[in-house]
């Protein structure tokens, strides 16, 4: 059966590791923008497959977020719509920080978001990384 | 299942040529501990070095970035051994007799990812927020080989910490305990016959299981891959559940928390008096929504099957787990079983925002472990065990967190165990 997953993300590592296998809507936007995009699709009836606040890295620490929704609308779910609107509200209560992120730190945050996503879609995160390292 | 814990009070730790516990003092040779730790192939392959230090309550010492805290224990009678499925063989634990080196811990430190691992201050205002400032800590700082991936580093430090704790625990094998306590739970029918009039209560213990670097292991099995199931509370006292996660420090359930779970302790305290403590139900906190549905359905089903009257539910982490917490609570209540939940709060620095990322009217009995967004200033310490170069990047820290004078301004999130969601801390609210 064809996978019904559409990965919404602003994490370049997700694209590099998963683009061969999954439909990915990548945009170079902020964490909140990814949440809003997911929320709007869920409002339109797309199924939410992974929790928008996955990981205990707080929304104002990591710039990266990936959320999986269905490729096409199915049946509107009020529970899932509530999860999404709560996630946006949860994001807004964290105090913004104007932190300078080093490349190493960006890599760590990308890795965390990627591994959490893999846990959600049952993809072998380590295998994905190993394939990346091959020439 | 019946377990006897023999507590050996440790009142001092000293480095020494010989390894032994004598008159309450742990004498330890760091080279011997290291040799035992490095017998493991994964540790050998992943770690360049491990350095040991001792931190005592009241000292001007800061330990960071903390990975895990582990209490040394040793099985002296009965089946199995400590940390089954990981260090000891996978035999079922939780019965027989176990010796506990009380008043001390093995603390592992290492910068696995550039954030999240926490701070333990041994004195000053920060010390008030972490239970581990009251312990004698044998700290092991683990240095990775060059080019090691974060998840390999986490695995190696996890195993290294458990091995160090196993080595130290073994030193208590032939020591006469200062105090002995017996913990016993009964079979379903046996418990009902023994205490027919007491309410039947269980503990729904939610395990962090969101993915690589966010995991918990039960008898060596990644909790992400498990169905909701039943475990005897005494099994957790023998290290059946271990921490493998890097969630923010304040509400990380370390291995020490699992070994000394305060919900288990308090339920045993009331067991046979005001309630009948039936069992623990362990369930996960996966990212995939269908997993959440399956796991919470099973939690509610088991509560009904066990004919429970009430449960206590604890979670680990923030955001995603809030949804599991509410799904569990709602479904259990709908089975006619009363719930009380334990959580912490992310209510903003002013404490005025919605505390959880999810809610339901049926979740109307809540105990809080405090507001993790609360801002705190930590004074400079004379000595740092580990490294401070990541302080401004750990959860709750921010740019400028580490000031030029050595003080740290950050949210409570940075402190290991500050808002623990098992209630193993001193913060709460009425």
Interface residues (C-beta under 8 A of the other chain):
Chain A: X48 X49 X50 X51 X53 X54 X55 X56 X57 X58 X61 X80 X82 X83 X86 X87 X89 X90 X93 X94 X95 X97 X98 X99 X100 X102 X104 X105 X108 X109 X111 X112 X115 X116 X117 X118 X119 X120 X121 X122 X125 X126 X129
Chain B: X113 X114 X115 X116 X149 X150 X151 X208 X209 X210 X211 X212 X213 X214 X224 X247 X248 X251 X286 X287 X288 X289 X290 X292 X317 X318 X319 X320 X321 X322 X323 X346 X347 X348 X349 X353 X354 X357 X358 X373 X392 X393 X395 X396 X398 X399 X413
